[in-house]
Amino acid sequence: MKPFDSNYKKRTQKDYSLSLKLQIVQEIEQGLLTTTGALNKYGIQAASTVRTWLKKYGNFDYQYSIQQGMSKTPEQRILELEQQVKLLEKQKNRA
């Protein structure tokens, strides 16, 4: 059994001022800090806290963000376009 560690600190929920939140968001958006850097610099417990502040107070519109997937190879793009052409030809013949 381990002896009692006197350095143990119970984790508690912290309340952060609006000015601190805005300062952190501004520093991240200006590229002065990363999310992880903000956690370390200001002693914030969870990255999700900072991400929530970025969504709430930041300038980036997360609602309209586009997920970038893997780019398609030229062969995949050609096949995709050929399928679109066939679909359009079928629709044209029906009309």
DAPELIN-V735185 format. One record per backbone hydrogen bond with DSSP energy under -1.0 kcal/mol. CO is the residue of the C=O (numbers start at 1). NH is the residue of the N-H. Records with the same first field share a line. If there is no record, write none. Layout:
CO: NH, NH
//
This chain:
5: 8
17: 21
18: 22
19: 23
20: 24
21: 25
22: 26
23: 27
24: 28
25: 29
26: 30
27: 32, 33
28: 31
34: 38
35: 39
36: 40
37: 41
38: 42
39: 43, 44
47: 51
48: 52
49: 53
50: 54
51: 55
52: 56
53: 57
54: 58
60: 62
62: 65
73: 77
74: 78
75: 79
76: 80
77: 81
78: 82
79: 83
80: 84
81: 85
82: 86
83: 87
84: 88
85: 89
86: 90
87: 91
88: 92
89: 93
90: 94
91: 95
//
